[in-house]
């Protein structure tokens, strides 16, 4: 089932890219495996997938240990507490959710101990929903300038979440705001900041995100099904 879901999802991504004149290889699919068992990830790996997104450090640690024989790319996509950065600093492929300088400093410090430069995205709060994390758009460039001074941290782009809604088009304004912010950052010419990625779009709105310029979509339900439990 998961292998078939991945096949169908890749086809939808390709069709959406064709419609808006983009190359499907320019859109990376991160399978959001949080709360799903290792067996589900193994099935996805068997279908050729290597990029997986997790929200909780302890759960990620446990899954990584079991799946250590596979050369996977682990993405941390949830809110990361500074005191937990040390647990993932040795191996995490991309952190999508940096939203303040203290977290950035801790990530850089921990990465340095492992002789790494950690790739991160800055999470931007583009809705009026208080439950979401992220730096306000107007404060993003200032944060980027601070992060750009950290020796072992490399900003590779931005991340956002659209509003909670059943209508995918309700996310379009959030995605357009992130694209416009990317243009401002490029125009500003912040040193040591690379606007390579826009991480936006989930199961319900990824096609809209691709239309607006997303380079990373984070999809769980359309691959693994509905979640049946919460992990804290």
KAHUWO-V383643 format. One record per pair of residues at least 12 apart in sequence whose ideal C-beta (glycine too) atoms are under 10 Angstrom apart, sorted by sequence separation. I is the first residue (numbers start at 0). GAP is how many residues later the second one is. D is the distance in Angstrom with one decimal. If there is no record, write none. Layout:
BEGIN
I,GAP,D ; I,GAP,D
END
This chain:
BEGIN
12,12,10.0 ; 51,12,9.5 ; 75,12,6.1 ; 79,12,9.4 ; 94,12,6.6 ; 107,12,9.2 ; 121,12,8.3 ; 122,12,6.8 ; 123,12,7.7 ; 124,12,7.6 ; 142,12,9.3 ; 161,12,4.5 ; 182,12,8.7 ; 199,12,7.6 ; 204,12,9.2 ; 205,12,8.2 ; 10,13,9.4 ; 13,13,8.9 ; 30,13,5.5 ; 40,13,9.9 ; 60,13,9.9 ; 84,13,9.9 ; 106,13,6.6 ; 121,13,6.4 ; 123,13,5.8 ; 160,13,7.4 ; 161,13,6.7 ; 181,13,5.0 ; 199,13,8.4 ; 200,13,4.7 ; 205,13,6.0 ; 9,14,7.7 ; 12,14,5.7 ; 30,14,9.6 ; 59,14,6.3 ; 73,14,7.6 ; 103,14,9.4 ; 124,14,9.6 ; 143,14,9.2 ; 159,14,5.8 ; 160,14,10.0 ; 180,14,9.3 ; 181,14,10.0 ; 197,14,8.3 ; 199,14,4.7 ; 200,14,9.8 ; 202,14,9.0 ; 12,15,9.7 ; 51,15,8.8 ; 59,15,9.6 ; 79,15,6.4 ; 91,15,9.0 ; 123,15,9.3 ; 124,15,9.4 ; 159,15,7.2 ; 181,15,9.5 ; 197,15,5.8 ; 198,15,7.2 ; 199,15,8.8 ; 200,15,8.0 ; 201,15,7.2 ; 202,15,8.9 ; 203,15,9.6 ; 12,16,6.7 ; 30,16,9.8 ; 32,16,9.8 ; 35,16,9.5 ; 59,16,7.0 ; 75,16,5.5 ; 79,16,9.2 ; 94,16,10.0 ; 103,16,7.3 ; 123,16,5.6 ; 161,16,9.8 ; 181,16,6.3 ; 197,16,5.3 ; 198,16,7.4 ; 199,16,7.6 ; 200,16,4.1 ; 201,16,5.6 ; 202,16,5.2 ; 205,16,8.0 ; 9,17,9.8 ; 73,17,6.7 ; 74,17,7.6 ; 75,17,8.6 ; 76,17,8.8 ; 77,17,9.8 ; 79,17,5.7 ; 88,17,8.9 ; 102,17,9.1 ; 122,17,9.6 ; 159,17,7.7 ; 180,17,9.4 ; 196,17,8.8 ; 197,17,5.3 ; 198,17,4.0 ; 199,17,7.6 ; 200,17,7.0 ; 201,17,6.1 ; 202,17,6.5 ; 203,17,8.1 ; 30,18,5.7 ; 32,18,9.9 ; 33,18,9.1 ; 35,18,9.9 ; 51,18,9.9 ; 59,18,9.3 ; 72,18,9.6 ; 73,18,5.7 ; 74,18,5.8 ; 75,18,7.6 ; 76,18,8.4 ; 77,18,8.5 ; 78,18,5.9 ; 79,18,7.6 ; 81,18,8.8 ; 84,18,7.1 ; 88,18,7.0 ; 91,18,9.9 ; 103,18,8.7 ; 121,18,6.3 ; 139,18,7.5 ; 159,18,4.9 ; 196,18,4.8 ; 197,18,7.1 ; 198,18,7.9 ; 199,18,8.3 ; 200,18,7.8 ; 201,18,7.4 ; 202,18,4.3 ; 203,18,8.8 ; 9,19,7.1 ; 29,19,9.4 ; 30,19,9.2 ; 32,19,4.7 ; 33,19,7.0 ; 34,19,9.3 ; 56,19,7.8 ; 58,19,9.8 ; 71,19,9.5 ; 72,19,9.1 ; 73,19,5.5 ; 74,19,5.0 ; 75,19,4.8 ; 76,19,4.6 ; 77,19,6.3 ; 79,19,9.1 ; 84,19,9.6 ; 87,19,9.1 ; 88,19,9.5 ; 91,19,9.1 ; 121,19,9.9 ; 123,19,9.5 ; 158,19,8.1 ; 178,19,6.7 ; 195,19,7.3 ; 196,19,5.5 ; 198,19,6.5 ; 201,19,8.0 ; 202,19,4.4 ; 8,20,7.0 ; 28,20,7.5 ; 30,20,6.5 ; 31,20,7.7 ; 32,20,6.7 ; 33,20,5.2 ; 34,20,8.3 ; 49,20,7.6 ; 51,20,6.1 ; 52,20,9.6 ; 53,20,6.5 ; 55,20,9.3 ; 72,20,4.0 ; 73,20,8.5 ; 74,20,7.7 ; 75,20,6.7 ; 76,20,6.3 ; 78,20,8.1 ; 81,20,5.9 ; 84,20,9.6 ; 85,20,7.8 ; 88,20,8.6 ; 89,20,8.4 ; 97,20,9.5 ; 157,20,5.5 ; 177,20,5.8 ; 194,20,9.8 ; 195,20,9.8 ; 201,20,8.8 ; 202,20,8.3 ; 29,21,4.8 ; 30,21,5.2 ; 31,21,4.4 ; 32,21,6.4 ; 33,21,4.4 ; 34,21,8.4 ; 49,21,6.8 ; 50,21,7.6 ; 51,21,7.2 ; 52,21,8.0 ; 53,21,7.3 ; 54,21,7.7 ; 56,21,8.6 ; 71,21,8.3 ; 72,21,7.5 ; 73,21,9.9 ; 74,21,6.2 ; 75,21,6.8 ; 81,21,5.1 ; 84,21,4.8 ; 85,21,9.4 ; 88,21,3.5 ; 89,21,8.7 ; 121,21,6.4 ; 136,21,9.7 ; 156,21,9.4 ; 157,21,9.1 ; 159,21,9.0 ; 177,21,9.1 ; 178,21,8.9 ; 202,21,9.9 ; 8,22,9.0 ; 28,22,6.7 ; 29,22,6.9 ; 30,22,6.8 ; 31,22,7.9 ; 32,22,9.6 ; 33,22,6.5 ; 40,22,6.6 ; 44,22,7.5 ; 49,22,5.2 ; 50,22,4.6 ; 51,22,6.0 ; 52,22,4.4 ; 53,22,6.3 ; 54,22,6.1 ; 55,22,6.4 ; 74,22,9.7 ; 75,22,9.8 ; 80,22,8.1 ; 81,22,9.3 ; 83,22,9.3 ; 84,22,5.0 ; 87,22,8.4 ; 88,22,5.4 ; 97,22,4.6 ; 98,22,9.9 ; 99,22,9.7 ; 121,22,6.4 ; 177,22,5.9 ; 5,23,8.1 ; 27,23,6.5 ; 29,23,4.5 ; 31,23,8.0 ; 35,23,9.7 ; 48,23,8.8 ; 49,23,5.4 ; 50,23,8.3 ; 51,23,6.7 ; 52,23,7.6 ; 53,23,7.0 ; 54,23,3.0 ; 55,23,9.8 ; 56,23,7.6 ; 60,23,9.8 ; 67,23,9.9 ; 79,23,6.4 ; 81,23,8.3 ; 82,23,7.9 ; 84,23,9.3 ; 85,23,8.8 ; 86,23,8.9 ; 88,23,8.9 ; 89,23,8.6 ; 90,23,8.4 ; 94,23,6.7 ; 95,23,9.9 ; 96,23,8.3 ; 97,23,6.8 ; 98,23,6.7 ; 99,23,9.7 ; 134,23,9.6 ; 136,23,9.2 ; 157,23,6.5 ; 174,23,8.0 ; 202,23,9.9 ; 28,24,10.0 ; 29,24,9.9 ; 34,24,7.5 ; 37,24,8.3 ; 41,24,8.9 ; 44,24,9.9 ; 45,24,9.9 ; 48,24,9.8 ; 49,24,9.7 ; 50,24,6.4 ; 52,24,4.3 ; 53,24,7.2 ; 54,24,7.8 ; 55,24,9.9 ; 56,24,8.1 ; 59,24,9.9 ; 63,24,8.7 ; 78,24,9.4 ; 81,24,4.3 ; 84,24,8.3 ; 85,24,4.9 ; 88,24,7.0 ; 89,24,4.9 ; 91,24,9.2 ; 93,24,8.6 ; 94,24,7.4 ; 95,24,7.7 ; 96,24,7.3 ; 97,24,5.4 ; 98,24,4.6 ; 133,24,9.5 ; 157,24,6.2 ; 5,25,7.6 ; 33,25,6.7 ; 37,25,5.7 ; 40,25,8.8 ; 41,25,7.2 ; 44,25,5.5 ; 51,25,9.7 ; 52,25,8.5 ; 54,25,9.2 ; 80,25,9.2 ; 81,25,8.3 ; 84,25,5.2 ; 88,25,5.9 ; 89,25,9.8 ; 90,25,8.8 ; 92,25,9.5 ; 93,25,5.0 ; 94,25,4.5 ; 95,25,4.7 ; 96,25,8.6 ; 97,25,6.5 ; 98,25,8.0 ; 121,25,7.1 ; 133,25,8.0 ; 156,25,7.5 ; 174,25,5.2 ; 4,26,9.6 ; 32,26,9.1 ; 33,26,8.4 ; 36,26,8.8 ; 37,26,9.9 ; 40,26,6.4 ; 44,26,9.7 ; 56,26,9.8 ; 57,26,8.6 ; 60,26,6.2 ; 79,26,9.0 ; 84,26,8.7 ; 89,26,7.6 ; 91,26,7.1 ; 92,26,7.3 ; 93,26,7.0 ; 94,26,7.0 ; 95,26,9.1 ; 96,26,4.6 ; 98,26,7.8 ; 133,26,6.7 ; 173,26,7.5 ; 174,26,7.4 ; 32,27,9.2 ; 35,27,9.2 ; 37,27,9.7 ; 38,27,9.8 ; 44,27,7.1 ; 56,27,4.5 ; 59,27,8.3 ; 60,27,7.6 ; 63,27,7.1 ; 79,27,8.0 ; 81,27,9.8 ; 85,27,8.4 ; 88,27,7.3 ; 91,27,8.8 ; 93,27,6.8 ; 94,27,9.9 ; 95,27,6.7 ; 119,27,7.7 ; 133,27,7.9 ; 157,27,8.0 ; 37,28,5.0 ; 41,28,8.2 ; 43,28,9.8 ; 55,28,9.2 ; 56,28,8.7 ; 59,28,6.6 ; 63,28,9.5 ; 81,28,9.6 ; 85,28,10.0 ; 91,28,9.3 ; 94,28,9.4 ; 131,28,8.7 ; 132,28,8.8 ; 156,28,9.4 ; 1,29,8.9 ; 33,29,9.5 ; 36,29,9.8 ; 37,29,6.4 ; 40,29,8.7 ; 56,29,9.6 ; 57,29,8.2 ; 88,29,7.0 ; 131,29,5.8 ; 170,29,8.0 ; 32,30,7.3 ; 56,30,5.2 ; 60,30,10.0 ; 87,30,9.4 ; 119,30,9.6 ; 131,30,9.7 ; 154,30,9.3 ; 170,30,7.7 ; 174,30,8.1 ; 40,31,8.1 ; 56,31,6.1 ; 59,31,9.7 ; 75,31,9.9 ; 131,31,8.7 ; 170,31,8.8 ; 173,31,9.1 ; 177,31,9.3 ; 181,31,8.0 ; 59,32,8.3 ; 117,32,9.2 ; 125,32,9.5 ; 128,32,8.6 ; 131,32,9.0 ; 175,32,9.9 ; 84,33,9.0 ; 99,33,9.6 ; 116,33,9.5 ; 119,33,6.0 ; 121,33,6.2 ; 126,33,8.3 ; 128,33,9.8 ; 130,33,8.5 ; 167,33,9.1 ; 170,33,8.1 ; 171,33,8.3 ; 174,33,6.6 ; 178,33,5.9 ; 1,34,9.2 ; 53,34,9.1 ; 98,34,5.7 ; 99,34,9.9 ; 100,34,9.8 ; 116,34,8.0 ; 117,34,6.2 ; 118,34,8.3 ; 119,34,7.1 ; 120,34,7.3 ; 121,34,9.3 ; 123,34,5.5 ; 125,34,4.7 ; 126,34,7.3 ; 128,34,6.2 ; 167,34,9.8 ; 169,34,9.6 ; 170,34,4.1 ; 173,34,9.7 ; 174,34,5.4 ; 177,34,8.1 ; 178,34,4.9 ; 56,35,9.8 ; 98,35,5.2 ; 99,35,7.0 ; 116,35,5.2 ; 117,35,5.4 ; 118,35,5.3 ; 119,35,6.0 ; 120,35,6.1 ; 121,35,7.7 ; 122,35,7.7 ; 123,35,7.0 ; 124,35,7.5 ; 125,35,7.8 ; 126,35,7.0 ; 127,35,8.0 ; 128,35,6.7 ; 154,35,8.4 ; 167,35,9.8 ; 169,35,7.9 ; 170,35,9.4 ; 173,35,9.2 ; 174,35,9.4 ; 176,35,9.7 ; 177,35,8.2 ; 178,35,9.0 ; 96,36,6.7 ; 97,36,9.8 ; 98,36,4.7 ; 115,36,6.5 ; 116,36,7.0 ; 117,36,6.9 ; 118,36,8.2 ; 119,36,6.8 ; 120,36,5.0 ; 121,36,5.4 ; 122,36,4.8 ; 123,36,4.9 ; 124,36,8.6 ; 125,36,7.6 ; 126,36,4.5 ; 156,36,9.0 ; 167,36,5.8 ; 168,36,8.2 ; 171,36,5.4 ; 174,36,8.3 ; 175,36,5.7 ; 177,36,8.7 ; 1,37,9.5 ; 5,37,9.0 ; 9,37,9.7 ; 96,37,8.1 ; 97,37,8.6 ; 98,37,9.6 ; 114,37,8.7 ; 115,37,9.8 ; 116,37,5.2 ; 118,37,4.9 ; 119,37,8.9 ; 120,37,5.9 ; 121,37,7.0 ; 122,37,6.9 ; 123,37,9.4 ; 125,37,8.7 ; 126,37,8.4 ; 154,37,7.5 ; 155,37,8.6 ; 156,37,7.2 ; 157,37,7.3 ; 166,37,8.8 ; 167,37,4.1 ; 170,37,5.5 ; 171,37,8.7 ; 174,37,3.9 ; 175,37,8.6 ; 1,38,6.1 ; 4,38,9.6 ; 5,38,6.3 ; 9,38,9.8 ; 53,38,9.4 ; 111,38,9.3 ; 113,38,8.9 ; 115,38,9.9 ; 117,38,10.0 ; 118,38,9.2 ; 120,38,4.4 ; 121,38,9.6 ; 122,38,8.3 ; 126,38,9.7 ; 139,38,9.5 ; 153,38,7.4 ; 154,38,4.6 ; 155,38,5.3 ; 156,38,5.5 ; 158,38,8.1 ; 159,38,8.1 ; 160,38,9.5 ; 161,38,7.3 ; 165,38,7.4 ; 166,38,8.7 ; 167,38,8.3 ; 169,38,8.9 ; 170,38,7.0 ; 173,38,9.1 ; 174,38,7.3 ; 0,39,9.5 ; 1,39,8.9 ; 4,39,8.8 ; 9,39,9.4 ; 32,39,9.9 ; 99,39,9.7 ; 103,39,8.0 ; 107,39,8.5 ; 110,39,9.1 ; 111,39,6.6 ; 112,39,8.8 ; 119,39,9.3 ; 120,39,9.5 ; 152,39,9.2 ; 153,39,8.5 ; 154,39,6.6 ; 155,39,8.0 ; 156,39,5.3 ; 157,39,7.5 ; 158,39,7.6 ; 159,39,7.7 ; 160,39,7.5 ; 161,39,7.9 ; 164,39,7.9 ; 167,39,6.7 ; 168,39,6.2 ; 171,39,8.0 ; 172,39,9.5 ; 174,39,6.9 ; 1,40,9.2 ; 2,40,6.2 ; 5,40,10.0 ; 6,40,7.4 ; 8,40,10.0 ; 52,40,9.9 ; 79,40,9.6 ; 98,40,9.7 ; 103,40,9.8 ; 106,40,9.4 ; 110,40,8.9 ; 111,40,4.3 ; 136,40,6.3 ; 140,40,8.2 ; 144,40,10.0 ; 153,40,7.0 ; 154,40,8.4 ; 155,40,4.8 ; 156,40,3.3 ; 157,40,5.8 ; 158,40,3.9 ; 159,40,5.2 ; 160,40,9.3 ; 161,40,7.8 ; 163,40,9.4 ; 164,40,8.2 ; 167,40,4.7 ; 171,40,6.4 ; 1,41,4.3 ; 2,41,7.5 ; 5,41,5.0 ; 6,41,9.8 ; 32,41,9.4 ; 51,41,9.2 ; 52,41,9.2 ; 98,41,9.3 ; 100,41,9.4 ; 104,41,8.9 ; 107,41,9.4 ; 108,41,8.6 ; 110,41,4.1 ; 111,41,9.2 ; 136,41,8.3 ; 139,41,6.0 ; 143,41,6.4 ; 150,41,9.9 ; 154,41,9.3 ; 155,41,5.3 ; 156,41,5.8 ; 157,41,7.2 ; 158,41,6.7 ; 159,41,9.5 ; 160,41,7.4 ; 166,41,9.6 ; 167,41,8.7 ; 170,41,8.6 ; 0,42,7.9 ; 1,42,5.4 ; 4,42,8.9 ; 5,42,8.0 ; 32,42,9.8 ; 50,42,7.5 ; 54,42,9.0 ; 100,42,6.4 ; 103,42,7.2 ; 104,42,8.8 ; 107,42,3.9 ; 108,42,9.3 ; 109,42,8.3 ; 110,42,6.7 ; 131,42,10.0 ; 139,42,9.8 ; 147,42,5.8 ; 148,42,9.0 ; 149,42,8.8 ; 153,42,9.8 ; 154,42,9.8 ; 156,42,6.7 ; 157,42,8.1 ; 161,42,8.4 ; 162,42,9.3 ; 168,42,10.0 ; 1,43,9.8 ; 2,43,6.7 ; 3,43,8.6 ; 5,43,6.0 ; 29,43,8.4 ; 31,43,8.7 ; 33,43,8.0 ; 49,43,9.4 ; 50,43,8.8 ; 52,43,7.6 ; 79,43,9.7 ; 99,43,7.2 ; 103,43,4.6 ; 106,43,8.0 ; 107,43,6.2 ; 108,43,7.5 ; 109,43,9.9 ; 110,43,9.4 ; 126,43,9.4 ; 136,43,8.7 ; 137,43,9.5 ; 140,43,6.8 ; 144,43,8.7 ; 146,43,9.2 ; 147,43,5.8 ; 148,43,7.7 ; 155,43,9.4 ; 156,43,10.0 ; 161,43,5.3 ; 167,43,9.8 ; 1,44,8.6 ; 2,44,3.9 ; 29,44,9.8 ; 30,44,9.3 ; 33,44,7.3 ; 74,44,10.0 ; 75,44,9.2 ; 76,44,9.3 ; 78,44,8.4 ; 98,44,7.7 ; 100,44,9.9 ; 102,44,9.5 ; 103,44,9.6 ; 104,44,9.7 ; 105,44,9.9 ; 107,44,4.4 ; 108,44,9.3 ; 126,44,8.9 ; 136,44,5.6 ; 139,44,8.5 ; 140,44,6.1 ; 143,44,8.5 ; 147,44,4.1 ; 160,44,9.3 ; 1,45,6.8 ; 2,45,8.7 ; 27,45,9.4 ; 29,45,5.1 ; 31,45,6.7 ; 97,45,8.4 ; 100,45,4.7 ; 103,45,9.4 ; 104,45,6.4 ; 106,45,7.9 ; 107,45,4.1 ; 125,45,9.2 ; 139,45,7.4 ; 144,45,5.7 ; 146,45,8.5 ; 147,45,5.1 ; 2,46,9.0 ; 31,46,9.8 ; 74,46,9.4 ; 76,46,9.2 ; 99,46,9.2 ; 100,46,6.7 ; 103,46,5.8 ; 106,46,5.7 ; 107,46,9.5 ; 126,46,8.8 ; 143,46,5.1 ; 144,46,8.4 ; 146,46,7.5 ; 147,46,9.9 ; 161,46,7.9 ; 1,47,8.9 ; 27,47,9.5 ; 29,47,7.2 ; 99,47,9.5 ; 105,47,9.8 ; 125,47,7.8 ; 126,47,5.8 ; 136,47,9.0 ; 140,47,5.8 ; 143,47,9.8 ; 144,47,9.4 ; 161,47,7.7 ; 100,48,9.4 ; 104,48,8.3 ; 125,48,3.9 ; 141,48,9.9 ; 143,48,9.2 ; 144,48,8.2 ; 97,49,7.0 ; 100,49,8.6 ; 103,49,5.7 ; 124,49,9.4 ; 125,49,7.9 ; 140,49,6.7 ; 143,49,5.2 ; 159,49,9.4 ; 102,50,9.9 ; 123,50,8.9 ; 125,50,9.1 ; 126,50,9.4 ; 103,51,8.7 ; 125,51,4.8 ; 143,51,9.6 ; 125,52,6.1 ; 140,52,9.2 ; 78,53,9.5 ; 79,53,9.6 ; 123,53,7.9 ; 78,54,5.0 ; 123,54,6.1 ; 159,54,9.7 ; 77,55,8.8 ; 78,55,9.4 ; 97,55,8.1 ; 125,55,8.4 ; 158,55,9.9 ; 97,57,7.9 ; 123,57,6.5 ; 158,57,7.9 ; 160,57,8.9 ; 94,58,9.2 ; 123,58,9.8 ; 156,58,7.3 ; 121,59,9.6 ; 155,59,9.8 ; 156,59,8.1 ; 158,59,8.5 ; 95,60,9.8 ; 98,60,9.3 ; 155,60,9.9 ; 94,61,9.8 ; 95,61,9.1 ; 97,61,8.8 ; 93,62,7.2 ; 95,62,9.4 ; 96,62,6.6 ; 29,63,9.5 ; 88,63,9.3 ; 93,63,9.4 ; 95,63,4.5 ; 121,63,9.4 ; 29,64,8.5 ; 94,64,9.5 ; 95,64,9.8 ; 93,65,9.6 ; 27,66,9.6 ; 29,66,8.4 ; 121,71,8.9 ; 123,74,10.0 ; 125,74,8.8 ; 118,75,9.0 ; 120,75,9.4 ; 120,76,6.2 ; 122,76,8.6 ; 123,76,9.5 ; 118,77,9.0 ; 120,77,8.6 ; 121,77,10.0 ; 118,78,9.0 ; 120,78,5.4 ; 76,82,7.9 ; 76,84,9.8 ; 120,95,8.2 ; 95,101,8.9 ; 96,102,9.3 ; 93,103,8.1 ; 95,103,5.2 ; 93,105,8.4 ; 95,120,7.8 ; 76,122,7.9 ; 93,122,8.3 ; 95,122,7.6 ; 74,124,8.6 ; 76,125,10.0 ; 76,139,9.6 ; 74,141,8.3 ; 76,141,5.8 ; 74,143,7.8 ; 76,143,9.8 ; 52,146,9.5 ; 52,163,9.4 ; 50,165,8.7 ; 52,165,5.4 ; 54,165,9.9 ; 52,166,8.7 ; 50,167,9.7 ; 52,167,7.6 ; 51,168,9.9 ; 27,169,7.9 ; 29,169,7.8 ; 31,170,7.6 ; 27,171,8.7 ; 31,171,8.5 ; 51,171,10.0 ; 58,172,5.3 ; 57,173,8.1 ; 58,173,9.6 ; 26,174,8.8 ; 48,174,8.4 ; 55,174,9.8 ; 57,174,9.2 ; 55,175,5.3 ; 46,176,9.6 ; 54,176,7.8 ; 55,176,7.4 ; 28,177,8.8 ; 53,177,9.5 ; 26,179,8.8 ; 43,179,6.7 ; 42,180,9.7 ; 43,180,7.9 ; 42,181,9.0 ; 26,182,8.9 ; 26,183,5.8 ; 39,183,8.5 ; 40,183,8.7 ; 25,184,9.4 ; 35,184,7.5 ; 39,184,5.3 ; 15,185,9.9 ; 31,185,9.7 ; 34,185,8.5 ; 39,185,8.5 ; 23,186,9.0 ; 26,186,9.7 ; 27,186,9.2 ; 29,186,6.0 ; 30,186,10.0 ; 31,186,5.3 ; 33,186,6.9 ; 19,187,9.3 ; 25,187,9.7 ; 26,187,6.6 ; 27,187,6.3 ; 28,187,8.0 ; 29,187,7.0 ; 30,187,8.5 ; 31,187,6.1 ; 32,187,7.0 ; 35,187,8.9 ; 36,187,9.4 ; 12,188,9.8 ; 18,188,8.8 ; 21,188,6.9 ; 25,188,9.6 ; 26,188,6.1 ; 27,188,4.7 ; 28,188,5.9 ; 29,188,4.9 ; 30,188,6.6 ; 31,188,3.3 ; 35,188,4.7 ; 21,189,8.6 ; 25,189,6.2 ; 26,189,7.4 ; 27,189,7.5 ; 28,189,8.6 ; 29,189,7.2 ; 30,189,7.0 ; 31,189,8.2 ; 34,189,8.9 ; 35,189,8.2 ; 15,190,8.0 ; 16,190,9.7 ; 19,190,6.8 ; 26,190,6.3 ; 27,190,9.7 ; 28,190,6.5 ; 29,190,9.2 ; 31,190,9.6 ; 32,190,8.3 ; 33,190,9.5 ; 15,191,4.7 ; 18,191,9.0 ; 19,191,4.9 ; 21,191,8.3 ; 30,191,9.5 ; 31,191,7.7 ; 32,191,6.7 ; 35,191,7.3 ; 14,192,8.7 ; 15,192,8.9 ; 18,192,7.6 ; 19,192,8.8 ; 21,192,9.6 ; 30,192,5.1 ; 31,192,7.9 ; 34,192,4.9 ; 35,192,9.2 ; 12,193,7.5 ; 15,193,9.2 ; 16,193,6.3 ; 19,193,9.0 ; 21,193,9.5 ; 30,193,7.4 ; 33,193,7.9 ; 34,193,7.8 ; 35,193,9.5 ; 8,194,9.0 ; 11,194,8.1 ; 12,194,8.2 ; 15,194,4.7 ; 16,194,9.2 ; 28,194,8.6 ; 34,194,5.7 ; 11,195,6.9 ; 14,195,9.9 ; 15,195,6.7 ; 31,195,9.6 ; 34,195,6.8 ; 35,195,10.0 ; 33,196,9.6 ; 34,196,5.1 ; 8,197,8.6 ; 12,197,6.7 ; 33,197,6.8 ; 11,198,9.3 ; 15,198,9.9 ; 15,201,9.8 ; 12,204,7.2 ; 12,206,9.2 ; 11,207,9.9 ; 8,208,9.0 ; 8,210,6.5 ; 11,210,8.3 ; 5,213,9.5 ; 8,213,5.5 ; 4,214,9.5 ; 7,214,8.1 ; 8,214,6.3 ; 7,215,9.5 ; 4,216,9.5 ; 5,216,9.0 ; 4,217,6.3 ; 5,217,5.9 ; 4,218,5.0 ; 5,218,9.8 ; 4,219,7.6 ; 2,220,9.7 ; 4,220,8.0 ; 1,221,6.2 ; 0,222,9.6 ; 1,222,6.3 ; 0,223,9.1 ; 1,223,8.3 ; 0,224,7.8
END
